[in-house]
C-alpha cells in the first residue's frame, strides 16, 4: 500500500512539472523556456521552414522549447486571439510575424506587461508593441549582394542590366541605388550597368522587357532582377531566346518557382531571405531577452550560434544579414519549403 502511494505521488509530481507543448503531445519541464513562433498563418511552407529553424536553435541552446503557432487565416484578429491565450498560459516569449503592424500593438503591450518578452520578425510590429524587430536584411546588403552575384556569374566583365518591378517601388529603387554604388568599386572596372527597365511585377511585361534588353544589347552579359516575378520571367525569356549560358541571370526569387532554371544553369545563383535562418535567429534573440543576456537596447549583442553576432539597433531594429544564396547544390531542398 505504501509503495503504491509513493508511486501515485511520484506520478503526480511528474505531471505537475509537465506543460503541454503546442498540441504536439510532448511535455517539457518548467525549467525549459516556452518560446512561441507565432506566424501569419498555418499551412505556409515559408513559415514551416521558420519553425524548423526555431527547433534547430532550441536544440543548440538546450534550455528552450520552440512552439510553432499561427491562425488558420492570415488575419490580425486570429493572431490577437492566440496572443491572449498565450498570456493566460504564461509563456516566456513570443516572436511574431505580424499580419498588421499596428493592430497587434495593444495585445502585445498587454503581453509584455504580463512579463512576456515579445519580438517581431519578417513582418514587423510597430515599436510600442515589441522589444526587438528582426528584419531579414537591409537595402544596402541586398543591393550590393546582387551585383556581387552577377559579377561572379559574368566573370567580372561585360554589360549588365536591371529588370525591376515598378519605377515607384521604394524598396526596389533603393536596392538599385546601392547596386550603382557597388559597381563603382575597382573590382567591377570591366563591367557596365547599361540600363534599368521595369516590368511592373507583371509576368508578361517583365518577359517582354527582358527580351527587349537582349535585343537592344547583343553583347549583354547579365540581368539582375530583384523581384520574384521579374527573375522568373527573365529566366523564361533567356531560355526562349536561346541565350542560356550567354546571358547570365540573378535576382531575388522563390526556390519553388526557380528550381528548374537554377538546376539547368539558366540562373546560376539567386538570393532571398532564408526562413530557416529567420526562425533560428529569432529564437536566439528571444532566449537572450528572457534570460537577461540582453535588454533589447541599442548596442546589445546576441551571440546567435551559426548566424554569428547580431547587434540590436535603434528602436530595437536589427538585421539578420545578407539574403541567403540559392544554387544547384541547395535549391531542391528549399524548393520543397517555399
PESULDA-V749708 format. One record per helix or strand. SS is the DSSP state (alpha for helix, beta for strand). FROM is the first residue (numbers start at 1). TO is the last residue. If there is no record, write none. Layout:
ss-><SS	SS>
from-><FROM	FROM>
to-><TO	TO>
This chain:
ss-><alpha	beta	beta	beta	alpha	beta	alpha	beta	alpha	beta	alpha	beta	alpha	beta	alpha	alpha	beta	alpha	beta	alpha	beta	alpha	beta	alpha	beta	alpha	beta	alpha	beta	beta	alpha>
from-><2	18	28	33	45	64	76	93	105	117	127	132	139	158	170	186	191	203	220	228	248	255	270	275	301	305	309	314	317	324	331>
to-><16	19	29	39	61	70	89	96	113	121	129	135	154	164	182	188	198	216	225	240	252	263	272	290	303	307	311	316	319	326	335>
